[in-house]
Amino acid sequence: MHYLVTGHTGFKGAWLVQMLAAAGHQVSGLALEPVSGALFTRAKVGELLVHDLRVDIRDAEATAAAVAQVAPEVVVHLAAQPLVRESYRDPRTTWETNVNGTYNVLDAVANAGGVKALLVITTDKVYRNVNRVAGYREDEPLGGVDPYSASKAAADLLTQSWIASSGCTTPTAIARAGNVIGGGDACAERLMVDLVAAFSADVDVHLRYPQAVRPWQHVLDCLAGYLALTDALLAGEQAGEAFNFGPGPASFVEVGEVARRVAERWGTKAGVVIDPAPELHEAGLLALDATKAKQALGWDDRLVFDDAVSWTVDWAKRVSAGEDPRQVCGDQITAFADLRR
């Protein structure tokens, strides 16, 4: 099967390409240039690709031409402006990428023909958040305060409208997931990136919201959910549906506690410094109810919170010791697959 991953130079995208290649699939990618220090570059993920294309999805013509050139059988649309704080700094690019870009991908798939399954990735932040402990279900209202959350909610609604009204016959579904951790993330303003950078240098880490609670999930668990849903689409099931892929309550952990666990695993005596929080809205708690994915797709997390932290730290320590990043990724992908055997 030939997969096209948009946003393949990003963190999730680079891991997804490696998972698909390890499973024997052909993979192509469409994205912007990777950020400095990206997993895509460090693990030489481009070597695994049939087509490695640099396209801004805000450009409709270039997106259509790229999809036609690749002629994929499955499309996983990950490309986005994914950061809340960046969305405040540059709301226009956030809206244009996450909404117009998603439309351009949908339109390109429809015009290319031959695509057997399309999965559009949004986020847990599409839900109208009231900071409750119970996870949000797929049928609950969408919303968003910051430009990132609102733009992804709009992209989700756009996809729902597209499925219902466009006449495109490609089986399409939506996946919503939240905070993921794992080896090789290089995206600015993410907790695990900051923790690894600080503790590897044995210096204190600076946190803004140590009491904020997030549902932490390893990237491989999240991506396994995406692939379970694409498999269902290819089998003629779940078209038109949205699915949550989030961990259970045991993985709802305060940011400060995550920092403590990572420091313990790393073996550093570095501490935590609390910085004044900026006057920007960030969710205090946001959780998903993944019952639907468990019941309809047989999906569930294989790594509990402590395992997710351990795998993330172990990846960083092995690579810091000189091991090949792609080999370390491959070892973890194999170990992850073995958890279900």
KOLLO-221892 format. One line per 3 residues: number of its first residue (from 1); their letters; for each residue x, y, z of C-alpha. Coordinates in Angstrom, 2 decimals. Each point is the difference from the previous one (the first is absolute). Example, Ala and Ser with C-alpha at 12.3 -4.5 7.8 and 13.67 -1.06 7.14 Angstrom:
1	as	12.30 -4.50 7.80 | 1.37 3.44 -0.66
This chain:
1	mhy	0.00 0.00 0.00 | 1.27 3.48 -0.87 | -0.57 2.60 2.74
4	lvt	0.34 3.76 -0.32 | 0.67 1.74 3.31 | -0.43 3.77 0.02
7	ght	2.12 1.65 2.66 | 2.48 -2.88 -0.12 | 2.92 2.22 1.05
10	gfk	-1.68 0.65 3.35 | 0.33 -2.08 3.15 | -3.02 -2.28 -0.45
13	gaw	0.55 -0.13 -3.73 | 3.59 -1.22 0.29 | -1.01 -2.77 2.39
16	lvq	-2.96 -0.95 -2.22 | 2.18 -0.32 -3.11 | 2.30 -2.37 1.89
19	mla	-2.92 -2.07 1.32 | -1.48 -0.34 -3.48 | 3.35 -0.87 -1.58
22	aag	0.64 -2.61 2.71 | -3.37 -1.55 -0.86 | 1.04 -0.34 -3.65
25	hqv	-1.97 2.89 -1.51 | 1.18 2.50 -2.57 | -0.05 3.52 1.45
28	sgl	0.16 3.48 -1.49 | -0.08 3.34 1.78 | -1.16 3.56 -0.60
31	ale	1.07 2.72 2.44 | 2.01 3.10 0.74 | 3.69 -0.21 0.84
34	pvs	0.68 -1.63 3.38 | 0.87 2.20 2.97 | 3.55 0.06 1.30
37	gal	0.89 -3.24 1.76 | -3.14 -1.78 -1.22 | -0.32 -3.77 0.32
40	ftr	-0.61 -0.11 -3.75 | 3.53 1.28 -0.60 | 1.77 -1.79 2.84
43	akv	-1.46 -3.41 -0.94 | 0.42 0.61 -3.75 | -3.67 -0.80 -0.53
46	gel	0.14 1.39 -3.54 | 1.94 -3.10 -1.03 | -3.13 -2.09 0.64
49	lvh	-2.23 2.00 -2.35 | -1.09 -0.54 -3.58 | -0.73 3.74 -0.35
52	dlr	1.27 2.62 2.46 | -1.77 3.19 -1.06 | 0.23 3.51 1.44
55	vdi	-3.41 1.61 -0.40 | -1.87 2.65 1.95 | -3.57 -1.30 0.26
58	rda	-1.27 3.59 -0.13 | 0.93 -0.17 -3.71 | -2.94 -1.81 -1.59
61	eat	1.62 -0.55 -3.39 | 3.25 -1.34 1.43 | -1.89 -2.29 2.38
64	aaa	-2.16 -1.38 -2.81 | 3.03 -0.57 -2.21 | 1.87 -1.79 2.78
67	vaq	-2.87 -2.36 0.83 | -0.46 -0.77 -3.70 | 3.74 -0.69 -0.36
70	vap	0.08 -2.40 2.96 | -3.24 -1.80 -0.97 | -0.45 -1.42 3.52
73	evv	-2.43 -2.67 1.10 | -0.29 1.37 3.55 | 0.42 3.59 1.20
76	vhl	0.64 0.93 3.63 | -0.32 3.77 0.39 | 2.18 1.16 2.89
79	aaq	1.34 3.29 -1.39 | -0.94 2.94 2.24 | 1.22 2.94 2.02
82	plv	-0.10 -2.00 3.27 | 0.94 2.41 2.78 | -2.36 1.98 2.24
85	res	2.45 2.77 0.87 | 1.17 0.37 -3.61 | -3.66 0.40 -0.99
88	yrd	-0.18 3.13 2.16 | 3.15 1.40 -1.60 | -1.09 -0.81 -3.57
91	prt	-3.74 -0.65 -0.16 | -0.28 0.60 -3.74 | 2.44 -2.76 -0.92
94	twe	-1.65 -2.28 2.54 | -3.47 0.51 -1.48 | 1.16 -0.20 -3.61
97	tnv	2.02 -3.17 0.59 | -2.46 -1.86 2.18 | -3.21 0.91 -1.84
100	ngt	0.86 0.97 -3.59 | 2.81 -2.55 -0.05 | -2.34 -2.77 1.08
103	ynv	-2.47 0.99 -2.71 | 2.78 -0.10 -2.59 | 1.00 -3.52 1.07
106	lda	-3.61 -1.21 -0.12 | -0.49 1.54 -3.43 | 3.27 -1.43 -1.29
109	van	-0.98 -3.50 1.12 | -3.38 0.28 -1.68 | 1.52 1.20 -3.27
112	agg	2.85 -2.49 -0.05 | -2.21 -3.08 0.15 | 1.18 -3.43 1.03
115	vka	0.24 0.77 3.74 | -1.56 -2.86 1.97 | 0.08 1.63 3.43
118	llv	0.51 3.51 1.40 | 0.64 0.73 3.66 | -0.09 3.61 1.21
121	itt	1.78 0.65 3.30 | -1.36 2.79 2.18 | 0.60 0.17 3.79
124	dkv	-1.52 -0.42 3.44 | -0.15 3.80 0.13 | -2.90 0.09 -2.46
127	yrn	-2.42 -0.53 2.89 | -1.68 2.85 1.83 | 2.03 -0.30 3.17
130	vnr	-1.58 0.47 3.43 | 2.94 -1.53 1.94 | -1.93 -3.03 1.20
133	vag	1.69 -3.24 1.04 | -2.20 -2.27 -2.13 | 1.26 -0.42 -3.54
136	yre	-1.82 1.57 -2.93 | -1.90 -2.32 -2.34 | -0.03 0.27 -3.77
139	dep	-3.57 1.34 -0.11 | 0.64 2.95 2.35 | 0.13 3.66 -1.12
142	lgg	3.12 1.35 -1.66 | 1.50 3.38 0.83 | 3.28 1.74 0.75
145	vdp	1.33 3.19 1.60 | 3.54 0.32 -1.34 | 0.55 0.18 -3.79
148	ysa	1.53 -3.48 -0.13 | -2.93 -1.73 1.72 | -2.61 1.99 -1.91
151	ska	1.69 -0.58 -3.36 | 0.22 -3.75 0.61 | -3.65 -0.08 1.05
154	aad	-0.79 1.80 -3.26 | 2.09 -2.53 -1.94 | -1.90 -2.81 1.72
157	llt	-3.36 1.55 -0.92 | 1.26 0.64 -3.51 | 0.87 -3.68 -0.35
160	qsw	-3.40 -1.05 1.34 | -1.67 2.29 -2.54 | 2.24 -1.33 -2.76
163	ias	-0.92 -3.58 0.81 | -3.71 0.84 0.00 | -0.24 2.33 -2.97
166	sgc	2.94 -0.15 -2.43 | -0.96 -3.12 -1.89 | 3.53 -1.36 0.41
169	ttp	-0.19 -3.79 0.29 | 3.32 -0.50 1.81 | -0.72 -1.60 3.40
172	tai	0.99 2.71 2.49 | 0.22 0.17 3.79 | 1.25 2.38 2.69
175	ara	2.44 -0.79 2.81 | 0.33 2.15 3.14 | 2.89 -0.42 2.42
178	gnv	1.86 2.08 2.56 | 3.40 0.43 1.62 | 2.45 -2.61 -1.20
181	igg	3.54 -0.59 1.14 | 2.81 -2.06 -1.47 | 3.58 0.05 -1.14
184	gda	1.23 2.65 -2.38 | -2.56 2.76 0.38 | 1.67 3.32 -0.84
187	cae	-3.03 2.29 -0.10 | 0.41 3.16 2.04 | -2.15 0.63 3.08
190	rlm	-0.82 -3.63 0.71 | 0.59 -1.32 3.49 | 1.98 -3.14 -0.77
193	vdl	2.27 1.90 -2.41 | 0.80 2.51 2.75 | 0.53 -2.73 2.61
196	vaa	2.41 -2.01 -2.15 | 1.96 3.13 -0.96 | 0.33 1.14 3.61
199	fsa	0.73 -3.32 1.67 | 2.47 -1.12 -2.64 | 1.95 3.16 0.88
202	dvd	-0.65 -0.57 3.72 | -1.66 3.39 0.44 | -3.35 1.02 1.49
205	vhl	-3.05 -0.08 -2.22 | -2.35 3.01 -0.19 | -3.75 -0.68 0.09
208	ryp	-2.96 2.35 -0.46 | -2.92 -2.13 1.23 | 1.31 -2.75 2.32
211	qav	-3.50 -0.84 1.26 | -1.56 -0.32 -3.45 | -1.22 -3.54 -0.60
214	rpw	0.48 -1.72 -3.34 | -0.82 -3.55 -1.19 | 3.47 -1.21 -1.03
217	qhv	0.24 -2.65 -2.72 | 2.93 -1.53 -1.86 | 0.11 0.91 -3.68
220	ldc	-0.03 -3.67 -1.05 | -3.30 -0.60 1.81 | -1.54 3.01 -1.71
223	lag	1.24 -1.02 -3.44 | -1.16 -3.58 0.53 | -3.48 1.45 0.40
226	yla	0.30 1.91 -3.25 | 1.07 -3.13 -1.84 | -2.79 -2.07 1.55
229	ltd	-2.45 2.53 -1.40 | 1.57 0.03 -3.47 | -0.13 -3.80 0.02
232	all	-3.72 0.21 0.81 | -0.56 2.42 -2.88 | 1.81 -2.34 -2.39
235	age	-2.23 -2.82 1.24 | -3.09 2.05 -0.87 | -0.79 1.00 3.58
238	qag	-0.27 3.25 2.03 | -0.18 2.43 -2.94 | -1.39 3.35 1.11
241	eaf	0.83 -0.60 3.65 | 2.16 1.89 2.50 | 2.07 -1.82 2.62
244	nfg	1.83 1.07 3.14 | 3.37 -1.55 0.78 | 0.94 0.96 3.54
247	pgp	1.33 -1.72 3.13 | -1.98 -0.85 3.11 | -0.11 1.97 3.27
250	asf	3.20 -1.63 1.31 | 1.88 2.09 -2.57 | -1.56 3.31 1.13
253	vev	3.09 1.43 1.71 | 1.02 3.51 1.05 | 2.79 1.63 -2.00
256	gev	2.12 0.37 3.13 | -0.32 -3.71 0.76 | 1.04 -0.87 -3.55
259	arr	3.12 2.10 0.52 | 0.75 -1.84 3.25 | -0.41 -3.44 -1.63
262	vae	2.22 0.93 -2.94 | 2.69 1.39 2.30 | -0.10 -3.19 2.04
265	rwg	0.26 -2.17 -3.09 | 2.79 2.16 -1.42 | 1.97 -0.14 3.22
268	tka	0.48 3.75 0.41 | -0.21 2.17 3.09 | -1.14 2.98 -2.07
271	gvv	-3.20 1.57 1.23 | -3.03 1.96 -1.18 | -0.31 3.80 -0.21
274	idp	-3.49 1.49 -0.26 | -0.20 2.90 -2.46 | -2.78 2.61 0.05
277	ape	-2.82 -1.22 -2.20 | -0.75 2.23 -3.00 | -3.47 1.41 -0.52
280	lhe	-0.92 -2.58 -2.61 | -2.77 -2.55 0.30 | 1.16 -3.61 0.32
283	agl	-2.26 -2.85 1.07 | 0.39 -1.14 3.60 | -1.37 -3.48 -0.72
286	lal	-1.07 -1.66 -3.22 | -0.74 -3.71 -0.23 | -1.55 -2.32 -2.56
289	dat	-2.37 -2.93 0.36 | 1.40 -2.67 -2.33 | -2.69 -2.61 0.67
292	kak	-1.16 0.12 -3.61 | 3.47 -0.86 -1.35 | 0.36 -2.83 2.49
295	qal	-3.36 -1.51 -0.88 | -0.07 0.57 -3.77 | 3.69 -0.34 -0.87
298	gwd	1.40 -2.14 2.81 | 2.52 2.75 0.75 | 1.45 0.80 3.39
301	drl	3.23 1.43 1.38 | 2.77 -2.58 0.36 | 2.28 2.29 2.04
304	vfd	-1.09 1.35 3.38 | 1.21 3.43 1.09 | 3.23 -1.16 1.67
307	dav	0.85 -2.11 -3.05 | -0.63 2.93 -2.32 | 2.37 2.16 2.04
310	swt	2.61 -2.77 0.19 | -0.06 -0.67 -3.74 | 0.35 3.73 -0.70
313	vdw	2.94 0.45 2.36 | 1.66 -3.24 -1.14 | -0.18 1.18 -3.62
316	akr	1.68 3.28 0.87 | 2.70 -1.62 2.13 | 0.84 -2.64 -2.63
319	vsa	0.28 2.59 -2.75 | 2.03 2.29 2.26 | 2.37 -2.94 0.55
322	ged	0.61 -0.22 -3.75 | -2.54 -2.54 -1.23 | -1.64 0.50 -3.40
325	prq	-3.38 1.76 0.44 | -1.71 -2.07 -2.68 | 1.22 -3.23 1.58
328	vcg	-1.29 1.10 3.38 | -3.36 0.86 -1.58 | -0.02 -3.38 -1.72
331	dqi	0.75 -1.82 3.25 | -2.88 1.75 1.74 | -2.39 -0.61 -2.90
334	taf	0.86 -3.72 0.13 | -0.33 -0.13 3.77 | -3.33 1.82 -0.21
337	adl	-1.33 -2.48 -2.58 | 1.12 -2.90 2.21 | -2.18 1.30 2.85
340	rr	-3.06 -1.35 -1.85 | 1.45 -3.39 -0.91
